[in-house]
Amino acid sequence: METIILRGESKEDTGLLLKLARKLNLGVRKLTLEETEQMGMILSINEGIRSGLLDEDEKTEFIQNLNSK
């Protein structure tokens, strides 16, 4: 399985891409703003761990702080 994420500024253009994806029998799902923000946070945390700027304890503390808000 392969996954791609596309972000468009125009509802018309993104609608066209969604229509094409469905016609090609590709699974399609629009993400909410909250889901997009969460994905960005996850990618940032993973990059911080990979680069050594963030360790597992800091990651856990950061996530706990997010959940308490």
N, C-alpha and C positions, 0 to 999 in steps of 0.2 A: 504494500500500500504506500502511496505517496500523498503528501499533503502540501498544499500551497495556500498562502494567504494573500489576498489582493485587497487593496484599500483604494476606494475611489472617492472623488470629490463630487461627482455628479450622480444623482439617482438614476438618470437615464442611462448613463454608461454602465453603472453597476448592474442595473436591471438587464441590460443587454448581455453582460457577462454571465449573470445567473441563468438567463434563458438558454444561452449557448451551452453552459455546463450541464443543464438538465437534458438538453437535446443529445448531448454526448454521453448520457447516462452516468454522469459523475455525481457523487454525493455532494450536496450543497447545503450549507448552513450559514445564515447570517449571525454574526456575533453582536451581542449588545455592547454598549459602551463599557459597562462594568466588566464583562468578560474580556474585552480588549485590554482594559487597564490591568486586570489580574494576570493576563498572559505576559504583559510587559514587565510586571513585577517579578514573575517567575523567571523570565529570561534574564533579567538583571541580577537576580539572586544567584542563578546558576553561573553566570559570567563572573560574578564576584568570587564565587568559590573556586572556579577554574583558574582565575588569575591570581588567587592567593590573597586578595584584598578582604575576603570575608571567610571566616571559618565556620564550622558546623554550629558551634555554640552561638555565634553572632546571628547566624541564619535563624536558628530556633527562637532566639530572643526577639528578633525582628518580626517574625511571623506571629509570635504570641502577642506582641504589641499591636499588630494590625488587627488581630482577632478581638482584642479587648475594646476596640473603638466602635 
